[in-house]
């Protein structure tokens, strides 16, 4: 007598569990960064924030080189965030020497140029080629939404996203101060890489000042460019 209702309840429970499971795996976020902790850290914070808010809906992946694996593991403890190890991207000893030289000679243009050269000539092709071999295309199957969040100078990340036909967002802390206060309301400790100290954050007072003055500066530069170049050429 009671068998049919029990069977219906069990079937309904299984259906709910399956639907929940599908929902959990319906979205994917990829965070892609060169193997520099300063560039990876903002993405780790975003990945952890996404996990806290929607960890039951998103498959979250951090994509970087082998030497970032332990750092990611330390910063993503007790989460389901996964690290996709694309292998060794550059000679670590050489990279460390160049970074240390850039830090010591922070005002030296040549040291910064050497760092950019390594990123473009060595890390870029290695990241791109190795990522295509390391990323399993099956993680994108039956996904309702896929998005890649890419560090501003991780040039290979854009091409990786294009290869897999994934829409992407460039994580650019420099962009924030140029938005007017009426675009995004200022708040304490917004990220930026323009000011010291403390690096990477500034308070609401400075935030409001930057949001007010920089758009005006940008408009003046636009007018100057028009007067100096565009109008004479026309």
N, C-alpha and C positions, 0 to 999 in steps of 0.2 A: 504493500500500500504506500509506504513511504519511499520506495526505491526510486520512483520517477522524479520526485522533487529533489532528492539527494543527487541524482545523476545530473539534473539540470543545474543545480548549484555548483557542482564540481566543474561541469563544462563551462559555466559562466566565469568561474574563478580562473580557470586555465586561459580562457579568452582574454580576460583582463590582464593577466600576467604577460601573455604574449604581446598584447597591444602596448603595455608599458615597456617591454623589452625593445619593441620596434621604435618607440618614441625615444628611448634612451640612445639609440644608435642612429637617429635620423639626421644628426648634424655633426659636422666636423670642422674643427679650427686648427690650422697649422701656423705655428709661430717659427719664422725662419730668421736666423741671425748668423753673422760671421763669428768666428771663435774668439771674440773679445768680450770679456765679462761686462764692461761698461755698456756695450751695445745689446748684450743679451738680457741684462737685468730688467730693463723696462718691460721687455716681452714676458719675462717670468712673472712679474707682478701682474700683468694683464691676464696671463694664463691662469694664475691662481685666483684672480678675481672672477674670471669666467667660471672657473670650477666651483667657487663658493656660491655663485648665483645660479648657474645652470649646469652643474656637474652631472646631473641625471639626464641631460639632453644632448650634451656635446661630447664627442670623442676629441680629446685635446692632445696635440702632438707638438713637441719642441724638436726642431730640425737644426742640427749644427754638427760641428766636427767632434772627433773623439775626445779631445782634451777638455771639452765642456761637459762631459757626461757626469762626472762626480759633482760638479757645481750644480747642475740641474737636479740631480738626485737629492742634494742637501736642501735645495730651495723648494722642492715639490714633495716633501715627505707627507705621508698619509693622504695622498691624492691618487687619482687614477690617471694623472697626466703621464704620457709616455714620451720617452726620448727616442728619436730616430737617429741613430748613429750613422753618419754618412762616411765615416772613416777619417783618416789623417788628412788634413787639408793643407798643411804647410809644415816646413821644418820648424819645430817648436823652438829650438835653440836660436835659430836665425830670427824668428819672429819676436822672441823675448828680447833679444839684443836691440832690435829696431825700435820696439816699444819703449824700452828703457832709455834709449838715446833720444827718442821724441819727448819723453817726460823731462829728462835732464835739460835738453835744449828746447824748451817749450816755445821760445821765441824764434827758433830757427826754422825758416821756410823749407830748407832742404831736407831736414829730418822728417817733417810732416809729408813732404813730397815722396820720400822714400817709403813711408808707411802706406800711402795711397797707391804707390807703384806695386807694392807687394799684394795689396788687396785686389788690384785690377789684373795683374799679370799672373799671380800664383793662386791666390785663394779663389778668385772668381771661377777660372776654368775647372779647378779641382772640385769645388763645391757643386758646380753645375753637373759635371759628368758623373761624380760619385752619388749625387742625390738621385739622379735618374735610375741608377742601379739599385739604390738602397730603399727607395720609397715603393712600397707594394701598391700597385694601382687598385687592388681589391678593397683597400680601405675607403675608396670613394664610391664603391658600388652601393646602389639603393640609398643614397644619401639625399635627404630633402634639401639640405643647405650645406655648402662648403665654402669656407673663406680662408684666405691666407693673410697673415699679418706679418709684414716684412720690415726689418730694420732699414733705416734710411740709406745706409751705404752698403747693404748686402745686395749688390747689383745682381748676383746670380739668382737671388730669390725671386725676382720678377720673371726671369726667364724660366725658372722651375715652375712657377705658377702658370705661365703661358703654355708651357709644354703639356701640363695636365688640364689645361683649359679651366683654371680656377680663378675666380675673381679675387682681387687682393687689395689690401690697404697698406700704405706706406706709413710706418710709425715715425713721425717727424716731430720731435719736441720743439724744434726751432719754429715750427709753424704757429704754435699756440700764442706766443706774444703778439703776433701780427694780426690776430683776430680782434675785432673791436669788442668793447665790453658789452655791447648790445647783441653781439653774435653768441658769445659764450660768457656767462657771468663769471667774474673773477672770484677766486676762492683761495684759501691758504694752501701753500705748498703745491702749486701747479708745477708740472715739470718743465724745465727749460735747460738748455746747455749754454746759455749766453752769459750767465752771471756767476760770480764768486763773491764771498761764500754764501750759503753752501752750494756746491755744484749740484745742478739738476733740479733744484727747487727754489721757489721764492715766495714771499708772503703776499697777502692780499693787497697791501699798500703798493708794493712794487708791481704786482700784477695789474692793478688798476691803472697805475701810471703808464706801464708799457702798452696796455690795451688802448689807452687814450692817445698817446703820442706817436706810436709806431704807424698806425694807419694814416695819420696826418703826414708823417715823413714819407710814407709810400706814395701818397698822392702828389706830394711836392716833387718826388723823384720822377714820377710819371710825367708831370708837366715839364720838368727840366729836360727829360729825354725827348719829349715832343718838340720843344723849342730848339734844342741843340741838333737833333738828328732827323726826326720825322718830317717836320715842316720844311727844312731846307731840301730834303730829298724829294718831297712832293712838288 
